[in-house]
Amino acid sequence: MRGSSYIWLAVAIVAEVIGTSALRASEGFTRLVPVLVVVAGYGLAFYCLSMTLRTMPVGIVYAIWSGVGIVLITLVAMVLYRQVPDVAALAGLSLIVAGVVVLNLFSDMKAH
């Protein structure tokens, strides 16, 4: 069952990245189509996240959600908005990824 939890989590992360990417295009929630993408993206993300939390501990889920999401949204910003991270940003992203890896490989945290 844990394998399906990772699928739910992956969909949640992608949906959240889509919603976050549409935030900029919404221009302060003044453009309807991007606003609808934001609402749909976050709605799907939180539904999928809730499905993940049925079998996985919230600390692990949130670490993966935020870590992978930060890296993906940084990549999207690089491609779509030409926002290139500097050395300090790359170092910080590396530390976030390292933290997620440590939690997944070495934590014995249980869901219930």
N, C-alpha and C positions, 0 to 999 in steps of 0.2 A: 504494500500500500504506500510505502514511503516514496517509491518511484513516481507514482501518480501525484504525490504532493509536490515533487520537484517540477512536474509539468505545470501544475496549477501555479506554482511560484514563478516559473519562467513566463507564463502568459501574463501574470500580474505585473511583472517587471516591464515587459514590452508594452503593455497597455499604459502603465504609468509614464514611461518614457515618451510615448506618443502624446499622452495628455499634457505632459510638461512641455514638450516641443511646441504644441499648439498654443500654449499660453502666450508665447511671444507673438505669434501670428494673430492672436485675438486683439492685440493693441488695446489692452486695458478692458477687455470684455466688451469692445464696441463693434466687433465683427462677428456676425451670427455663426457662420460655418465653423470657424476655429473654436468658438465658444462651445458649440455642440460637440466638437471633437474632444475638447477638454473634459466636458461633463461625461461623455461616453467612455473616454479613456480611463478617467479616475473611477467611474462607476464599475467598469469591468475589472479594473485593478483591485479595488477593495473587495469585490465579490470573490475573485480568485484568491486573494490573500486570505480571506476568511476560510475558504476551503482548505488552504494549506495549513492553517492553524488548527485544524481538526486533528492532525496527526504529528505535527512538529512543534517544538517549543518556540514561543514567541521571540525569545532572544536570538535564537539561531535564524529564524525566518527574517526578522527585522535586519539582522546583520547582512544577510545575503541580499535582501531587498534593497537596502540602502547602498551597500557597497557596489553591487553590480549595476544598480540604477545610476549611481554617480558616474561610474566609468562610461556607461552607454550614453548618458546625456552629454557627457563631455565630448564623446566621439561625434554625436549628432551636431553639437554646437560647432565643432571643428569643421564639419562638412557643410552644414547649412548656413552658418553665420560667420565662418572664418575666424572663430574665436580659438586661437591657438594657446594652449596652456604653457606657462613658463616653467622653468626648472623647479621652482618651489611647488607649483601646482602638481607637476608630475611626481615629485617626491611624496607629496601628501596623498595623491591617488594610489601610489605604490604601497604606502602604509595602510591605507584602507583595504586594499586587496589582500595584503598580507594578513591583516586582522581577520578577514572573512575566511581565508584559508586555514588559519590556526584554529578558529572556532569549529570549522567543519572537520578538520582532521583529528583534533585532540580533545574536543569537548565530549563529555559523557552526559550532557544535559538531556533529560527526557521530557516528553510532552506532558505526561500525567503522572 
